[in-house]
Amino acid sequence: MKPRDSRPGKGPRSGATSSNKRTAAGGTSRSAAGGSKRAAAGGTSRSDPRDARRDPRDAKRPSRDAKYAPRAAVNTKRSRPPVREHTGPRAPRPDQHGLGGSQIEGRQAVRELLIAQRRRTFEIWVSNDLDENDVINDILALAADQRVPVRRVPRKEIEKEARSEAPQGVLAMAAPIPDVELGDLLAPRKGNIPAFLVAIDGVTDPGNLGAILRSCDGAGVHGVILPRHRAVHITPTAAKSAAGAAEYVPMCVVGGLPTALKQMKDAGVWIVGLSDAAEKNIFEIGELTSEPICLVLGAEGAGLSRLVKERCDLLVNIPMGGSLSSLNVSAAAALATYEVVRSRVAKSK
């Protein structure tokens, strides 16, 4: 048997040896010679089969020289954001945990905002079609004295920005209403006047809250306690319904009303809740009115919550002589607060 390497054309070195000899003799292979002729004639050589296996993304990658070239200087300064055009009234950042009240609508509410000067007023919008009257003249004069910018704008712009049903052509932006601490409401007062407080449980209608604040201001209530959750705070509708009373009545926001009522009881305050199912009526609390007292008002329909009822020292109702079983919560607040005032005035004589 002949060795494998001795078979012609089958050995691994036979082709390489002949090719090396031709190359060493100055010749070229057929493919190289043909490619050179075609290139000289302006043609293109046959493509390398390996080109088909190349990643087409390689064409987008930078070359080695470009990759290791020195980088250009990078601007590290941040560009300023474009300035937005001022189209609406200027307002502060909203306070998610406070009373609110940054936007005030209605002539009387805006005028009392400027008179009270309890918080800063940023800007006032007045409709350019309003006729001059005493309230508008007062607003313009007070704004000028306090250097508050006043803009005359079309009524449509005010109605577009308004969040109440009838802004009356006047809108103002101010700092949020400052709330007070519960301890401040329980502190002794000059002349040893007993505390007179009102707590609101679950009232969610802003119109009712505004009317309650108006009655509390008229009755001389020392403070209103509002729960932080599941209760309305000072919205534009509430401020307009209050007709400026929100600027004067101290208000306290508490995390939980039952806990706040217990704190008041520990401080010597009598807690009197209004409930339709109570056995006594509001006219039978004369003995308690000379003491520190807090009236608790519940939402219409639901009334006082269970935990709030448990914290009350006494539950009373408002006698109803007609067909209806109860009054609106704002009407009940007016009647109950003025009953306390009537009793205290009668005892002082």
Buried (B, 14 or more C-beta within 10 A) or exposed (E): EEEEEEEEEEBEEBEEEEEEEEEEEEEEEEEEEEBEEEEEEEEEEEEEEEEEEEEEEEEEEEEEEEEEEEEEEEEEEEEEEEEEEEEEBEBEEEBEEBBBBBBBBBBBBBBBBBBEEBBEBBBBBBBEEBEEEEBBEBBBEBBEEEEBEEEEBEBEBBBEBBEBEEBBBBBBBBBBBEBBEBEEBBEEEEEEEBBBBBBBBBBEBBBBBBBBBBBBBBBBBBBBBBBBEEBBBBBBBBBBBBBBBBBBBBBBBBEEBBBBBBBBBEBEBBBBBBBBEBEEEBEEBBEBBEEBBBBBBBBBEEBBBEBBBEBBBBBBBBEEEEEEEBBBBBBBBBBBBBBBBBBBEEEEE
